[in-house]
Each structure stands twice: as structure tokens, then as C-alpha cells.
Amino acid sequence: MPIYTKRWNDPPSPDDGWRILICRYRPRGVPKAAETWHRWHPQLGPSKALHADFYGKHGPPVSWEEYRRRYLEEMQQQTGLIDELASVLNDGQSITLLCSSACTDPERCHRTLLKELIEAASSRLRAPSGG
């Protein structure tokens, strides 16, 4: 099944499957009853330090290449959760990764990087073991 990526405030679709919020920060002012996601995994978002560096909170913003490198490095600590999501895919369920409403370019967003990591884990978990 596929992995989709959207912003948390994009309208749900019947094909979305498990909608997972992957932001470090929960959207402000959204009451529990108005949540558009099934689960929230803040550890799959960029760290607070990386988030601040990307938005230039402590100096010039880091480049996309630097952000990408650091985010992928951070996700090495989340392989168990990434494998869990890959297993959900391998069980035939869809996943939609949800990011911030302010994140308008999916090509420069951690949701796309995470999607690639989950797809790679899915392939690895499906591969026949040698022996």
C-alpha cells in the first residue's frame, strides 16, 4: 500500500489509511475533537535544535542539504518506529504522513524524507532472508 504525505489541515481522504502527525510540535489551538490524525509521533519530526536552525532562530537558516543530512542522521535513532510503520505498509495498510500547515513544499519537508525511509525499510523487511 502507498504512503501519502499531506499537511495536517489538508482534508482527509478515504485512501489515507493511518494518518500520522510527524511534527515535533503539536498544532496550537487544535482541540482533541478536531484532530485530523490517528497518532502523533513527535520523535519523527526534526529535533527542536534542527527545527530552530532551519528557520534561522539562532542565526542564518541552514541549507536544505544541511537540514536533510541532519534529519536523516537523527532518524537513525528511530529505526524501530520506522520499521513498525514499514510493517504496517507490508500488512496492506496505507499511511499518510502529516506535517505542519505552514509546510507548503513537500520536496523540502521532512515528511518526504521520512516517506523514503519507510519505503526503504518496507523493501528491506519484505526481502527474503538469505540462508
Kinemage of the C-alpha trace (Angstrom):
@kinemage 1
@onewidth
@group {chain A} dominant
@subgroup {mainchain}
@vectorlist {calphas} color= white
{ca met a 1} P 0.000 0.000 0.000
{ca pro a 2} L 1.146 3.534 -0.529
{ca ile a 3} L 2.437 6.242 1.742
{ca tyr a 4} L 0.904 9.659 1.219
{ca thr a 5} L 2.138 12.987 2.517
{ca lys a 6} L -0.023 15.949 3.429
{ca arg a 7} L -0.277 18.830 5.819
{ca trp a 8} L -2.304 18.098 8.959
{ca asn a 9} L -5.041 20.523 7.904
{ca asp a 10} L -5.455 19.086 4.396
{ca pro a 11} L -8.833 17.354 4.125
{ca pro a 12} L -8.803 13.638 4.882
{ca ser a 13} L -9.313 11.231 2.016
{ca pro a 14} L -10.799 7.721 2.190
{ca asp a 15} L -7.445 6.401 0.887
{ca asp a 16} L -5.374 7.991 3.687
{ca gly a 17} L -5.341 4.968 5.964
{ca trp a 18} L -3.427 5.731 9.164
{ca arg a 19} L -2.942 9.496 9.415
{ca ile a 20} L 0.188 10.115 11.471
{ca leu a 21} L 1.256 13.556 12.636
{ca ile a 22} L 5.053 13.744 12.431
{ca cys a 23} L 5.676 17.257 13.739
{ca arg a 24} L 7.840 17.906 16.773
{ca tyr a 25} L 5.238 20.415 17.950
{ca arg a 26} L 1.517 19.709 18.176
{ca pro a 27} L -0.551 22.278 16.229
{ca arg a 28} L -1.615 25.092 18.550
{ca gly a 29} L -5.238 25.686 19.330
{ca val a 30} L -6.483 22.409 17.855
{ca pro a 31} L -8.872 20.753 20.315
{ca lys a 32} L -8.655 16.977 20.660
{ca ala a 33} L -12.030 16.605 18.909
{ca ala a 34} L -10.699 18.469 15.848
{ca glu a 35} L -7.534 16.410 15.395
{ca thr a 36} L -7.189 15.046 11.868
{ca trp a 37} L -4.692 12.329 12.789
{ca his a 38} L -4.849 8.913 14.433
{ca arg a 39} L -1.410 9.071 16.058
{ca trp a 40} L 1.214 11.658 16.841
{ca his a 41} L 4.885 10.698 16.718
{ca pro a 42} L 6.840 13.878 17.551
{ca gln a 43} L 10.097 11.904 17.544
{ca leu a 44} L 9.711 11.531 13.754
{ca gly a 45} L 9.857 15.295 13.335
{ca pro a 46} L 13.122 17.211 13.286
{ca ser a 47} L 14.654 17.855 16.707
{ca lys a 48} L 13.961 21.199 18.351
{ca ala a 49} L 17.522 22.273 17.535
{ca leu a 50} L 17.239 21.312 13.859
{ca his a 51} L 13.831 22.962 13.573
{ca ala a 52} L 15.235 26.188 15.046
{ca asp a 53} L 18.303 26.066 12.796
{ca phe a 54} L 16.203 25.528 9.669
{ca tyr a 55} L 14.038 28.539 10.463
{ca gly a 56} L 17.015 30.716 11.414
{ca lys a 57} L 16.094 31.167 15.075
{ca his a 58} L 19.753 31.347 16.176
{ca gly a 59} L 21.459 32.722 13.077
{ca pro a 60} L 21.217 32.244 9.337
{ca pro a 61} L 18.953 29.326 8.330
{ca val a 62} L 20.739 26.113 7.436
{ca ser a 63} L 20.545 24.965 3.818
{ca trp a 64} L 18.191 22.230 2.674
{ca glu a 65} L 21.194 19.961 2.134
{ca glu a 66} L 22.333 20.502 5.748
{ca tyr a 67} L 18.793 20.033 7.049
{ca arg a 68} L 18.400 16.820 5.049
{ca arg a 69} L 21.730 15.407 6.284
{ca arg a 70} L 20.963 16.196 9.917
{ca tyr a 71} L 17.374 14.944 9.759
{ca leu a 72} L 18.448 11.605 8.235
{ca glu a 73} L 21.118 11.325 10.920
{ca glu a 74} L 18.503 11.963 13.636
{ca met a 75} L 16.233 9.292 12.183
{ca gln a 76} L 18.930 6.666 12.710
{ca gln a 77} L 17.708 6.734 16.338
{ca gln a 78} L 14.145 5.943 15.191
{ca thr a 79} L 14.698 2.781 13.152
{ca gly a 80} L 12.384 0.745 15.399
{ca leu a 81} L 9.463 3.098 14.798
{ca ile a 82} L 10.291 3.390 11.100
{ca asp a 83} L 10.319 -0.410 10.829
{ca glu a 84} L 6.974 -0.522 12.652
{ca leu a 85} L 5.456 1.820 10.060
{ca ala a 86} L 7.042 -0.215 7.263
{ca ser a 87} L 5.361 -3.313 8.692
{ca val a 88} L 2.001 -1.510 8.620
{ca leu a 89} L 2.581 -0.912 4.902
{ca asn a 90} L 3.632 -4.502 4.355
{ca asp a 91} L 0.412 -5.612 6.055
{ca gly a 92} L -1.520 -3.826 3.288
{ca gln a 93} L -2.488 -0.617 5.062
{ca ser a 94} L -1.961 2.912 3.778
{ca ile a 95} L -0.204 5.597 5.777
{ca thr a 96} L -0.449 9.365 5.431
{ca leu a 97} L 2.364 11.365 6.997
{ca leu a 98} L 1.122 14.743 8.184
{ca cys a 99} L 3.301 17.798 8.635
{ca ser a 100} L 2.768 21.416 9.596
{ca ser a 101} L 0.108 23.508 7.905
{ca ala a 102} L 2.888 26.027 7.161
{ca cys a 103} L 4.912 23.467 5.203
{ca thr a 104} L 3.790 24.058 1.635
{ca asp a 105} L 6.648 22.426 -0.318
{ca pro a 106} L 6.682 18.642 0.148
{ca glu a 107} L 10.010 18.418 -1.699
{ca arg a 108} L 11.661 20.438 1.076
{ca cys a 109} L 9.962 18.783 4.002
{ca his a 110} L 10.928 16.010 6.372
{ca arg a 111} L 7.691 14.183 5.519
{ca thr a 112} L 9.145 13.308 2.104
{ca leu a 113} L 12.450 12.213 3.645
{ca leu a 114} L 10.601 10.058 6.163
{ca lys a 115} L 8.440 8.566 3.421
{ca glu a 116} L 11.617 7.456 1.632
{ca leu a 117} L 12.998 5.928 4.841
{ca ile a 118} L 9.780 3.981 5.458
{ca glu a 119} L 9.663 2.754 1.848
{ca ala a 120} L 13.276 1.576 2.095
{ca ala a 121} L 12.521 -0.210 5.375
{ca ser a 122} L 9.439 -1.797 3.807
{ca ser a 123} L 11.543 -3.204 0.953
{ca arg a 124} L 14.208 -4.420 3.360
{ca leu a 125} L 11.634 -6.161 5.580
{ca arg a 126} L 9.983 -7.831 2.554
{ca ala a 127} L 13.276 -9.091 1.126
{ca pro a 128} L 13.773 -12.824 1.553
{ca ser a 129} L 16.419 -13.647 4.091
{ca gly a 130} L 19.425 -15.464 2.756
{ca gly a 131} L 20.474 -18.765 4.138
